[in-house]
Amino acid sequence: MKKFFLLFLAFLLIGGIAMAQENADEILAKNERDAVFYFWNEVNPSNGLVRDRTTWDSPSSIAAVGFGLTSLCIAADHGWIPKQDVYDRIITTLEYFKNLPNEHGFYYHFLNLWTGQRANGSEVSPIDTTLFIAGALFAGQYFPGTEVQKLADELYERIDWKWMTNNTAYLDMAWYPESGFSKSYWIGYSEAALMYILAIGSPTHPIPSEDWGYWIVTWSQNGSGDLKHWATPDESMFTYLYSQAYIDFKDLNFKYVGNLWDNSKKAIEYDMQFANENSQYKTFKKGFWGLSACDGPNGYQAYGAINGGVDGTVAPYAMIGALPLTPNRSKVAVLKMWTLKNELYGRYGFIDAFNLDQNWRDFDYIGIDVGIEVLMTENYYTGMVWKYFMQVPFVQKAIELIGPKITKPSSSTTAVQKPQNKTTSYTIIENFSSPYGRYGLGVWTGGTSSPSDVNADIVSDGTFGHTWKINYNVQKSGSYNGTWIDLANTNLNQTFDASGYSSLVFYARGSSQNMNFKIELKSLNNGVEYYYTTIGTEWTKVVVPFDKMSAYSWTKPVDFSKLIQMTFVFENNVDNVKDGTIYVADIGFAR
């Protein structure tokens, strides 16, 4: 296959940018070569910063820089750009990043193309830093024993991944100089596998390998039958491609979540099925799919295979990026797009997005979208990105730590059934067998919430006998509300001593998938600590390790020997699902 592909590349080189014939392999070869030059042209050559998109005032995206570092190595390998020129450009880039403002090794998402300063009030972003550093590590592996590898390793080793967890088991989504860490964490299935692997593999500031287990326990599934898969809330296709571009998951079978290569394949096939079933859209009826984050007629949007997440817009980069996973379907889509080449093909290959229903075409190219096309096309034909990146010692170390040592977390996203003999592995202190709970329970509201936005009742349940049914609504901006349970008889000044335990445990299920919420524990000294979890529609055993909880900056740490209350918190600016119902059963503590 590689020899066949190289012959096509030679054909294109001889003919300059001659138009490819009606052959999917030729078209893909031409598209890859044209796309690579985005990362040579749309850049400030004095510092290596790559434009986020092809507009004159665009800032640089550090993720696009990472894709660019990898893409330029691919260009050098094919002879499209002289290898020395690529080496020099990469050295310029990495030396510039060495002196850029950063927080514990993490960079701002967007940077001014000319000054390198923070742009657009953007966040310090762990995921975008990950995509940058992945490109740097790849370049270091491609130029082994050189200053490129030395600089790449230095930049990676100064990243303090532990700091970015904000004292939790999860990586925080952002940090801002004005307000600190965000209230959102990288929980639930997402493009973050690459990030967690690099965080675990760090030789200087790693997170524990057990955090992989704490992360996967927050995943939820979508689809049914052969297409059931671990899913992101919006089903946007890029989330199934980014980590796959660098990590060769094909032969890696992780405990309890299986093979992530197969999972991405199922998610992409689910996208195709969804498009086929929604043929009321002209774009889908013509055989196009690829629902992913991209520009649309009404602005940038995270399109995905969910009801309400479509308007007929598709992203060519998603169809091409899926090439290694669904080669036949991707090639069919490429041939269909080529029939519209006068409208859909430009300077850097296929355009970013189009919508046949609204006769709309995107006039911008976006760096990260161009990048995933280049990497996944190269992986399909030669496996080059996987070959080099999987040789990075830090990546090998992380996979070894996760694979052999990972054990089933106490919490699981799979369905659980309570044993028929009613035995449990923890001490239950609230089973909701009385009308008001053992010690008392209630609801509360805050922000823009009104009393009608949250209510709770104890109801009968065939599995647990009784459960607490909680209805909540935080659709209004600024709203938050929740429910509370007393863990002791506070009217008699009693407290619950949990100092001999290590975690809070309960069962929960929701009215929809990917329902995330916050759990708080409060002690007599007014200490309050919190923990985020995610549940789906099947009963899930939720375990909240005390040592993974975080204390608020405005309160004291919890005194676990004198607990008085547990609270479920729903927040407009955090929750994936803004309204719904959750059921809670058998609250207790485990040693």
C-alpha positions in Angstrom: 0.0 0.0 0.0 2.8 2.4 0.9 4.6 1.8 -2.5 1.3 2.4 -4.3 0.7 5.6 -2.5 4.2 6.9 -3.1 3.8 6.3 -6.8 0.7 8.6 -6.8 2.6 11.2 -4.8 5.4 11.1 -7.4 2.8 11.5 -10.1 1.5 14.6 -8.4 5.0 16.1 -7.9 5.9 15.7 -11.5 2.7 17.4 -12.5 3.0 20.2 -9.9 -0.5 20.7 -8.7 -2.1 19.1 -11.7 -5.7 18.0 -11.2 -6.0 14.4 -10.0 -8.0 11.9 -12.1 -11.2 10.2 -11.0 -9.4 8.0 -8.5 -9.9 8.3 -4.7 -6.3 7.5 -3.9 -5.0 10.2 -6.3 -7.4 12.7 -5.0 -6.5 12.0 -1.4 -2.8 12.2 -2.3 -3.3 15.6 -3.9 -5.4 16.8 -1.0 -2.8 15.8 1.6 0.0 17.6 -0.3 -2.0 20.7 -0.8 -3.1 20.7 2.9 0.4 20.4 4.2 1.2 23.9 2.8 -1.3 25.5 5.2 1.3 24.9 7.9 4.1 26.4 5.7 2.3 29.5 4.5 -0.3 30.4 7.2 2.4 31.1 9.7 4.7 33.8 11.1 8.0 32.4 10.0 9.9 34.3 12.6 8.3 32.4 15.5 6.5 29.4 14.0 3.0 30.4 15.2 0.3 29.0 12.9 -2.9 30.9 12.2 -6.1 29.4 13.6 -7.8 30.1 10.3 -7.1 31.8 7.0 -8.3 35.3 7.9 -5.9 38.2 8.0 -6.6 39.0 11.6 -6.6 35.4 12.9 -4.7 34.6 16.1 -2.5 31.5 16.3 -3.9 28.3 17.7 -1.4 26.3 19.7 -3.2 23.1 18.7 -2.7 24.1 15.0 1.0 24.6 15.8 1.2 21.0 17.0 -0.6 19.6 14.0 1.7 21.8 11.9 4.9 20.3 13.5 3.7 16.8 12.6 2.6 17.9 9.1 5.9 19.5 8.2 7.7 16.3 9.2 5.4 14.5 6.8 6.2 17.0 4.1 9.9 16.6 4.7 9.6 12.8 4.5 7.9 13.0 1.1 10.3 15.7 -0.2 7.5 18.3 -0.6 9.6 20.7 1.5 13.4 20.4 2.0 14.1 18.5 5.2 16.6 21.2 6.4 14.0 23.9 5.9 11.5 21.9 8.0 14.1 21.3 10.7 15.0 25.0 10.8 11.3 26.0 11.1 10.7 23.5 13.9 13.7 24.8 15.8 12.4 28.3 15.5 9.0 27.2 16.8 10.2 25.2 19.8 12.8 27.9 20.8 10.0 30.5 20.7 7.7 28.3 22.8 10.5 27.8 25.4 10.3 31.5 26.2 6.6 32.0 25.8 4.4 33.0 28.8 3.0 29.8 30.3 1.4 28.5 33.5 3.2 25.5 34.9 4.2 24.6 31.3 0.7 25.0 29.9 0.0 27.6 27.2 -2.9 29.9 26.3 -5.2 28.5 23.6 -4.9 31.4 21.3 -1.9 33.7 20.9 -1.2 36.9 19.0 0.5 35.8 15.8 3.1 38.5 16.0 3.7 39.1 19.7 2.9 35.6 21.2 0.8 37.2 23.9 -2.5 35.8 25.0 -5.3 36.5 22.5 -9.0 36.9 22.7 -9.0 36.5 26.5 -8.4 32.8 25.9 -7.8 30.2 28.6 -4.7 28.2 29.6 -5.8 25.0 27.8 -4.5 21.5 28.7 -6.1 19.9 25.7 -4.6 22.4 23.2 -1.3 22.2 25.0 -1.5 18.5 24.6 -2.0 18.8 20.9 1.0 21.2 20.7 3.3 19.0 22.7 2.2 15.8 20.8 3.4 17.5 17.6 6.7 18.5 19.3 7.3 15.0 20.7 6.6 13.6 17.2 9.1 16.0 15.7 11.6 15.1 18.3 11.2 11.4 17.4 11.5 12.2 13.7 14.7 14.2 14.3 16.2 12.0 17.1 19.3 13.1 18.9 19.0 16.6 17.7 18.2 20.0 19.2 14.6 19.4 18.1 14.3 16.3 20.4 16.0 18.1 23.2 13.7 21.1 23.1 10.6 18.9 22.7 11.5 16.9 25.8 12.3 20.1 27.8 8.9 21.6 26.9 7.1 18.3 27.8 9.0 17.8 31.1 8.1 21.2 32.4 4.4 20.6 32.1 3.0 20.2 35.6 0.0 17.9 34.9 -0.6 17.3 38.6 -1.2 21.1 39.0 -3.8 21.0 36.3 -5.9 18.4 38.2 -6.7 21.1 40.8 -6.3 18.4 43.5 -8.9 16.0 41.9 -8.7 12.8 39.9 -9.4 14.7 36.7 -7.6 17.3 34.5 -9.3 20.6 34.7 -10.6 22.1 31.4 -9.0 25.5 31.8 -7.2 28.0 34.0 -7.7 31.8 33.8 -5.4 34.4 35.3 -8.5 36.4 36.4 -10.3 33.6 38.2 -8.2 30.5 38.4 -9.4 27.0 37.5 -12.7 26.5 35.7 -15.5 24.5 37.3 -15.4 22.0 34.5 -13.2 18.9 34.3 -12.3 16.4 31.6 -14.8 13.8 32.5 -16.9 11.6 30.2 -15.6 10.1 27.0 -13.8 12.7 24.8 -10.7 13.4 22.7 -8.8 13.5 26.0 -7.2 10.0 25.8 -4.0 11.4 24.4 -4.0 14.0 27.1 -4.4 11.5 30.0 -1.7 9.3 28.4 0.8 12.1 28.2 -0.1 13.2 31.7 0.5 9.7 33.1 3.7 9.2 31.1 5.4 12.5 32.3 8.8 11.8 33.8 8.6 15.0 36.0 5.0 15.9 37.0 2.8 12.9 36.2 -0.7 12.2 37.4 -1.3 8.7 39.0 -2.0 6.0 36.5 -5.1 5.2 38.6 -6.6 8.4 37.3 -7.2 6.7 34.0 -9.5 4.4 35.9 -11.3 7.3 37.6 -11.7 8.9 34.2 -13.1 6.0 32.3 -15.7 5.4 35.0 -17.3 8.7 34.0 -17.9 7.5 30.4 -21.3 6.8 29.0 -22.5 5.0 26.0 -24.7 5.8 23.0 -26.1 3.7 20.1 -27.4 0.2 20.2 -26.6 -3.3 19.0 -23.3 -3.4 17.0 -23.0 0.4 17.0 -23.2 0.8 20.8 -20.1 2.9 21.8 -18.6 5.1 24.4 -19.8 8.5 23.3 -19.3 12.2 23.7 -22.4 14.3 24.5 -22.5 16.0 21.1 -21.2 13.0 19.0 -18.9 15.5 17.2 -16.6 13.3 15.0 -13.4 15.1 15.8 -13.6 13.7 19.4 -13.1 10.2 17.9 -10.2 11.2 15.7 -7.7 13.4 17.6 -6.2 10.8 20.0 -6.3 8.2 17.2 -4.1 10.4 15.0 -1.2 9.9 17.4 -1.9 6.7 19.4 -2.2 3.5 17.5 -5.0 1.9 19.5 -5.7 -1.0 17.1 -4.0 -3.6 19.3 -4.6 -2.0 22.6 -7.5 -3.5 24.6 -8.1 -1.6 27.8 -9.9 -3.3 30.7 -13.6 -2.4 31.0 -13.7 0.0 28.0 -12.2 -2.4 25.4 -10.6 -1.3 22.2 -10.8 2.4 21.5 -10.0 1.9 17.8 -13.1 -0.2 17.4 -15.0 2.3 19.5 -14.1 5.2 17.1 -15.1 3.0 14.2 -18.5 2.3 15.7 -19.0 6.0 16.4 -18.2 7.0 12.9 -20.5 4.3 11.5 -23.2 5.6 13.8 -22.6 9.1 12.3 -23.1 7.6 8.8 -26.3 5.8 9.9 -27.6 9.0 11.5 -27.0 11.0 8.3 -28.7 8.3 6.2 -31.7 8.3 8.5 -32.1 12.1 8.2 -32.3 12.2 4.4 -34.7 15.2 4.7 -31.4 17.2 4.5 -30.2 17.4 0.9 -26.5 17.2 2.0 -27.2 13.8 3.7 -29.4 12.6 0.8 -26.5 13.1 -1.6 -24.4 10.7 0.5 -22.4 13.1 2.6 -21.8 12.6 6.4 -19.0 13.8 8.7 -20.9 15.7 11.4 -18.2 17.5 13.4 -17.3 20.9 14.9 -16.8 23.3 12.0 -18.1 26.6 10.6 -21.8 26.6 9.6 -24.2 29.0 8.0 -24.8 30.6 11.4 -21.2 30.4 12.8 -19.0 27.8 14.4 -20.9 24.9 15.9 -20.1 21.4 17.3 -22.3 19.5 14.8 -22.9 15.9 15.8 -25.1 12.8 15.3 -27.8 13.9 17.7 -31.3 15.3 17.3 -31.0 19.1 17.2 -27.3 18.9 16.3 -27.6 19.2 12.6 -28.7 21.6 9.9 -27.3 19.9 6.8 -23.7 21.1 7.3 -20.9 18.6 7.0 -17.1 18.8 7.4 -14.9 17.2 4.7 -12.1 16.9 7.3 -14.3 14.5 9.3 -14.9 12.2 6.2 -11.2 12.3 5.3 -10.0 12.0 8.9 -12.0 8.8 9.2 -10.1 7.2 6.4 -8.0 4.7 8.4 -11.2 3.6 10.3 -13.7 3.5 7.4 -11.6 3.6 4.2 -14.2 2.5 1.7 -16.9 4.9 2.9 -14.4 7.7 3.2 -13.2 7.1 -0.4 -16.8 7.1 -1.7 -17.4 10.4 0.1 -14.2 11.9 -1.4 -15.2 10.9 -4.9 -18.6 12.5 -4.4 -17.0 15.7 -3.2 -14.7 15.6 -6.2 -17.7 15.8 -8.5 -18.2 19.3 -6.9 -14.5 20.2 -6.9 -15.1 23.6 -8.5 -17.1 24.5 -5.3 -15.5 22.3 -2.7 -11.7 22.3 -3.5 -9.3 25.2 -3.1 -5.7 26.2 -2.2 -5.3 23.9 0.7 -7.5 21.0 -0.5 -11.1 20.4 0.3 -12.8 23.3 2.0 -13.6 23.2 5.7 -17.4 22.8 5.5 -20.4 23.0 3.2 -24.2 22.8 3.4 -26.1 21.9 0.2 -29.5 22.6 1.8 -28.6 26.3 2.3 -26.2 26.5 -0.7 -23.5 27.6 1.7 -19.7 27.0 1.4 -17.0 27.9 4.0 -14.5 30.4 2.7 -12.0 29.8 5.6 -9.6 26.9 6.2 -9.1 26.0 9.9 -5.7 24.8 11.0 -6.8 21.9 13.3 -9.2 20.6 10.6 -6.6 20.7 7.9 -4.2 19.0 10.3 -6.3 16.0 11.1 -6.8 15.4 7.4 -3.0 15.3 6.8 -2.2 13.1 9.8 -5.0 10.5 9.2 -4.4 10.4 5.5 -0.7 9.7 6.1 -1.6 7.1 8.8 -3.8 5.3 6.3 -1.3 5.0 3.6 2.0 4.7 5.5 1.3 4.6 9.2 4.0 7.2 9.7 2.5 9.2 12.6 1.8 6.1 14.6 5.2 4.6 13.8 7.2 7.5 15.3 4.8 8.6 18.0 4.4 5.1 19.5 8.2 5.0 19.9 8.2 8.0 22.3 9.4 6.5 25.6 7.0 8.6 27.6 4.0 7.2 25.6 5.3 3.6 26.0 5.6 4.2 29.7 2.1 5.5 30.1 0.5 2.7 28.1 2.4 0.1 30.2 1.3 1.8 33.4 -2.4 1.9 32.3 -2.6 -1.5 30.7 -1.1 -4.1 33.1 -1.9 -2.3 36.3 -5.4 -0.9 35.7 -8.0 -2.5 37.8 -11.8 -2.1 37.7 -12.6 1.1 39.5 -15.1 0.8 42.3 -17.5 2.9 40.2 -18.6 1.6 36.8 -20.6 3.0 33.9 -21.9 -0.5 33.2 -25.3 -1.7 34.5 -25.1 -3.2 38.0 -27.6 -5.2 39.8 -27.8 -5.2 43.6 -27.2 -8.7 45.0 -30.4 -10.6 45.7 -29.2 -11.4 49.3 -28.9 -7.6 49.9 -25.3 -7.9 51.0 -23.1 -4.9 50.2 -19.4 -4.0 50.4 -20.1 -0.8 52.3 -22.0 0.6 55.2 -25.4 2.0 54.2 -26.6 4.9 56.2 -29.6 6.0 54.1 -31.8 3.6 52.1 -34.8 6.0 51.9 -37.1 3.6 53.7 -38.9 6.3 55.6 -40.9 9.2 54.2 -38.4 11.9 55.1 -35.2 9.8 55.0 -33.4 8.7 58.2 -32.5 12.2 59.4 -34.0 14.7 57.0 -33.7 15.8 53.4 -34.8 18.7 51.2 -34.1 20.9 48.2 -32.5 24.3 47.8 -32.2 26.9 45.0 -29.7 29.6 44.0 -28.8 32.1 41.3 -31.7 32.5 38.9 -33.3 29.2 39.9 -36.9 29.3 41.2 -38.6 26.9 43.7 -40.2 25.1 40.8 -36.8 24.2 39.3 -36.0 21.4 41.7 -38.1 18.9 43.7 -37.5 15.5 45.2 -39.6 12.5 46.5 -38.9 9.0 47.8 -40.4 6.5 45.5 -40.6 2.7 45.3 -38.1 0.8 43.2 -38.0 -2.9 42.2 -34.2 -3.2 42.6 -33.5 -1.2 45.8 -36.9 -1.1 47.5 -36.9 2.7 47.6 -35.0 5.5 45.9 -34.8 9.2 46.0 -36.2 10.7 42.8 -34.8 14.2 42.1 -36.1 16.4 39.3 -34.0 19.5 38.4 -33.8 22.2 35.8 -30.9 24.6 35.3 -31.6 25.8 31.8 -31.6 29.4 32.9 -28.3 31.2 32.7 -26.8 31.5 36.1 -29.1 29.0 37.7 -28.0 26.3 40.2 -29.9 24.2 42.6 -29.8 20.9 44.4 -30.9 18.6 47.2 -29.5 17.8 50.6 -29.4 14.9 53.0 -28.6 15.0 56.7 -26.1 12.3 57.6 -26.9 12.6 61.3 -29.6 14.0 63.5 -28.4 17.6 63.5 -31.4 18.6 65.7 -29.7 16.7 68.5 -26.2 18.1 67.5 -25.1 14.7 66.2 -22.5 14.2 63.6 -21.4 11.1 61.5 -17.9 9.8 62.0 -16.5 8.8 58.6 -12.8 9.0 59.6 -12.6 5.2 59.5 -13.8 5.1 55.8 -12.1 6.0 52.6 -15.0 6.9 50.3 -18.7 7.8 49.9 -20.7 5.3 47.9 -24.2 5.3 46.4 -26.1 4.0 43.4 -27.6 6.3 40.8 -29.2 6.4 37.4 -30.6 9.2 35.2 -33.3 10.0 32.7 -30.6 10.4 29.9 -27.0 9.7 29.1 -24.1 11.9 30.3 -25.8 13.5 33.3 -23.1 15.1 35.3 -23.4 16.8 38.7 -21.5 17.7 41.8 -21.5 16.0 45.1 -20.6 17.9 48.3 -19.9 16.8 51.8 -20.2 19.2 54.7 -18.8 18.9 58.3 -19.5 20.6 61.5 -16.6 23.0 61.2 -18.3 24.4 58.0 -15.8 22.5 55.8 -17.2 21.7 52.4 -15.5 19.5 49.7 -16.8 18.5 46.3 -16.5 15.9 43.5 -17.9 15.6 40.0 -19.5 12.4 38.6 -21.4 11.4 35.5 -24.1 8.8 35.2 -26.3 7.3 32.4 -29.7 5.6 32.2 -28.6 2.3 33.9 -27.9 1.8 37.6 -24.3 2.8 38.3 -22.3 2.4 41.5 -20.7 5.7 42.2 -17.7 5.9 44.5 -16.4 9.2 45.7 -12.8 8.8 47.2 -12.2 11.2 50.0 -8.7 11.9 48.8 -10.0 12.9 45.3 -12.4 15.5 46.7 -11.5 19.2 46.4 -12.0 21.9 49.0 -13.5 25.3 47.9 -11.2 28.2 48.2 -13.7 30.0 50.4 -14.2 27.2 53.0 -12.3 24.9 55.2 -11.4 21.3 54.4 -13.9 18.7 55.6 -13.5 17.2 59.0 -14.5 13.6 58.1 -14.9 12.7 61.7 -17.8 15.1 62.0 -19.9 15.0 58.8 -23.4 16.5 58.9 -24.7 16.7 55.3 -24.4 15.5 51.8 -25.6 17.6 48.8 -26.2 17.0 45.1 -25.6 20.2 43.1 -26.8 21.0 39.5 -25.2 24.0 37.7 -26.1 25.7 34.5 -22.5 26.4 33.6 -21.2 22.9 34.3 -23.9 20.3 33.7 -24.0 18.5 30.2 -27.8 17.9 30.7 -29.6 21.0 31.8 -32.8 19.3 33.1 -33.9 15.8 33.9 -34.4 13.3 36.7 -31.9 11.3 38.7 -32.6 8.4 41.1 -30.4 7.8 44.1 -30.2 4.7 46.3 -28.3 3.2 49.2 -26.0 6.0 50.3 -23.2 4.8 52.5 -19.5 4.7 53.1 -16.7 2.2 52.2 -13.4 1.4 53.9 
